[in-house]
Amino acid sequence: MSLSLYQQEMLEHAEHPRNFGTLDHPDLQGRRTNPTCGDEVTMAVKFTDEKVSDVAFAGSGCSVSQAWASMLTEWVKGKTREELNALSEEQHLTLLDVPLTPSRRPCALLSLQALQEALRA
Amino acid sequence: MNVEAVRKDFPILGRMVHGHPLVYLDSTATSQKPKQVLETVDDFYRNHHANVHRGLYVLSEEATAAYEDSRETVRAFINAPSVQEIIFTRNATESLNLVAMTWGRENIGAGDVILLSEFEHHSNIVPWQRLAKEKGATIEWVAVTDEGILDQASFDAGLAKKPKLVSFTHMSNVLGTVNPVAEVTTKAHAAGAVVVVDGAQSAPHFPVDVQAIGCDFFVFSGHKMLAPTGTGVLYGKKALLEAMPPFMGGGDMILEVTKDGATWNDLPYKFEAGTPNFAGFVGLAAAIDYLSALGMENIWAHEQELTAYGVAQLSAVAGLTLYGPRDTNIRGAVFPFSMSKVHPHDIAAILDEQGIAVRAGHHCAQVLHTKLGVPATSRASAYVYTTKEDIDALINGLREVRKIFPA
């Protein structure tokens, strides 16, 4: 049986997500839900000297949505607002080297959409 | 019922998925199609296709006859008094929207009450919410008990508010609960309400007699009962349908059009604007013929056996919570469940890797999931072609889920 999706790295992030929680006074905060399953992710970001100095995500959902949110929080650290704005869906989907079927892409994209929501706010 | 013979009629059941034979357990979302339906639709397009109710030539006459024959087949299937009471739509959702936007707009006013149950699919919630907002009406909710059945005390309390409309599902698409719609209708009528029954999950699975139920409107979808997609049905009592304004405007629904206005065609055409999905409805008639040959009583007996088996097998899985009533007399073969430490999406994805198709999510019933206290569930469901082996495959598949997400 191929268990390509459920690789160790993803399961590890899903079980022990990095930067899980909330920030007291975030500079940016955004929330997105997936209407098909009720999953939700809130991303919060703080800047120091125009670079991300602190980041947190909160929410609940499947292993894909949680693992990608966890990876995204790692990625955003030290980035400028412009760099956050420039993060594309395709780039985001490569944060973990795990093949996604079309039906799971929205799970992985939830955290990116929450970040984009934050950037728009 | 010879399920092995039935399975041979469904070409898709021979498919492999990720190297495994397909185990299709999502018939509540949509059913698969037997070759008898596929061949009927194919033959229609190859040999009889022309627009209905228009042409004065052989093909159009054949197409019209086939389309109107399917209306008679549908009428007989639910024992409606007249073919004029059978309106063809896209699906049950459109049928409900039709009632909300025509009967509803004419009859629901400020301060009126619409009574729904917590079982309802979004298609039997959102059209009424939109109507209520437009008219200043209110929606009251009848509770579902912890056991997963309609709360009679809550229903009585709802009726005491003198609802203008009561709209309930015949069978829950999440819990499989079969509601006592005939009793509901009698009580609701006594309280002065018009009654809509959402039969999307009942018409495919057991005999339905709209006159015995007594409801004013009954809706269902062909695609959940072996027919092509885009084949919805609205049954309505003639007196109500006649008093209702048309739904959409266009060809076929008019008698005469002038620069100043138009007059409406007779029932049922008043509600069927534009070229209908007649090839699809020819397929619906073939599907009903197929189901009737099996016998709706036999189909229900087969499913009750699967319900009992599925409830027993799933209840024995450690760390699994199965929702819905345990009494198989009032439950169809729908199995919604959750497992500790695993999200429903992950359950469905790991099962998919083994060729097993189940649904994960809120199944268009967020109000009910809020009641259950979970954002989403996994759901397996059965139909005429489902076997105990399919349920065994599911149970085995759940062992793989546990290997990846230990309890």
Interface residues (C-beta under 8 A of the other chain):
Chain A: M1 S2 L3 L5 Y6 L11 T36 C37 G38 D39 S60 G61 C62 S63 V64 S65 T101 R104 C107
Chain B: H18 G19 H343 P344 H345 D346 A349 I350 D352 E353 Q354 A360 G361 H362 Q366 H369 P375 A376 E400 I404 F405
